[in-house]
Amino acid sequence: MSVNIKAEPVKVHSDARGTVFEPVGLDLLPGQRNVHVAVSEPGSVRGNHYHQRAQEALVAAGPVLVRLREDGRLRDVPVPEGAAYRFIIPPGVSHAVQNTGSRPSFLISFSSEVHDPANPDVVMDKLI
């Protein structure tokens, strides 16, 4: 199976109060079974795993580095400060996100599977 994850910029609206963006549209929203927000401190890494069953819609607000394992090769996608990118990650694709900035960063993750601690979907795979 050939995989090439699309890194799609999300329209960000900014003003003196900060920024706002829509992480997923109506096309993706109906299939989601779980959503969570992760706040990461500078230098920290989230992910370093893949999902066995779930498709994940991951939105990363920069500055962060998103690393993916596609067809056995590593691919880095830098998300610049002030930008947000959406990644639709199918089952079996390893991913990790590192905060490359000097302030906390935000990730929003939507999953097609309900989180079940008794039957975890996650397999660890260190990328960063």
C-alpha positions in Angstrom: 0.0 0.0 0.0 1.5 3.3 -1.0 0.9 6.2 1.4 1.3 9.9 0.9 -0.2 11.9 3.6 -1.5 15.3 2.5 -0.4 18.3 4.7 -3.2 20.7 4.1 -3.0 24.3 5.4 -6.0 25.4 7.4 -7.3 29.0 7.0 -6.3 30.9 10.1 -8.0 34.1 11.1 -5.9 36.4 13.3 -6.5 39.7 15.1 -5.4 41.4 18.3 -7.2 38.7 20.4 -5.3 35.8 18.8 -6.3 33.2 16.2 -9.2 31.0 15.3 -9.6 28.2 12.8 -11.9 25.3 12.0 -10.0 22.1 12.4 -12.3 19.9 10.3 -15.2 20.6 8.0 -18.5 18.9 7.5 -16.9 16.3 5.3 -14.9 14.8 8.2 -17.0 15.6 11.2 -19.7 12.9 10.9 -17.1 10.0 11.1 -15.4 11.1 14.2 -15.8 9.1 17.5 -13.2 10.8 19.7 -11.6 14.3 19.9 -8.9 15.6 22.2 -6.7 18.6 22.5 -3.0 18.3 23.5 -1.0 21.3 24.8 2.7 20.6 24.4 5.6 22.5 26.1 8.6 23.7 24.0 10.7 20.8 22.8 8.3 18.1 23.8 7.0 15.3 21.5 3.5 13.9 21.1 2.6 10.7 19.2 5.5 8.5 18.3 2.9 5.9 17.4 0.5 4.6 14.8 -3.1 3.4 15.1 -4.1 -0.2 14.2 -7.7 0.6 13.4 -8.4 4.3 13.6 -8.1 7.0 11.0 -6.9 10.2 12.6 -7.5 13.8 11.5 -4.7 15.7 13.2 -4.5 19.5 13.2 -1.2 21.0 14.4 -0.8 24.7 15.1 2.8 25.9 14.6 5.6 26.2 15.1 5.8 22.4 15.2 7.5 19.6 13.2 5.3 16.8 12.1 7.2 13.6 11.2 5.5 10.8 9.3 6.6 7.3 8.3 5.3 6.8 4.7 6.2 3.7 2.8 9.1 3.0 5.2 10.6 6.5 4.7 10.5 9.4 7.1 8.9 12.7 6.0 9.2 16.0 7.9 6.5 18.6 7.5 7.4 21.9 9.4 4.3 23.9 10.3 5.4 27.6 10.7 4.4 29.8 13.5 0.9 31.3 13.0 -0.1 28.5 10.6 -2.2 25.4 11.2 -2.0 22.2 9.0 -4.4 19.3 8.8 -3.2 15.7 8.3 -5.5 12.8 7.5 -3.6 9.8 8.8 -4.8 6.3 7.9 -4.3 3.3 10.2 -0.7 2.0 10.2 1.0 5.3 9.5 3.4 6.3 12.2 3.3 10.0 13.3 4.9 12.3 15.8 4.7 16.0 16.5 7.4 18.1 18.2 6.9 21.6 19.5 9.8 23.6 17.9 8.8 27.0 19.4 9.4 28.8 22.6 5.7 28.7 23.9 3.2 25.9 24.3 1.8 24.5 21.1 -1.7 23.0 20.4 -2.8 19.8 18.6 -6.4 18.8 17.9 -6.9 15.2 17.1 -10.1 13.6 15.8 -10.3 9.8 15.6 -12.7 7.4 13.9 -12.4 5.1 16.9 -13.7 5.5 20.5 -10.8 5.6 23.0 -10.9 2.3 24.9 -8.1 1.8 27.5 -9.0 -1.9 27.7 -8.4 -2.4 24.0 -5.8 0.1 22.9 -5.5 1.1 19.3 -2.0 2.6 19.6 1.3 0.9 18.8 4.4 2.8 19.8 7.0 3.7 17.1 9.6 6.3 18.0 10.1 8.8 15.2 11.5 11.7 17.1 
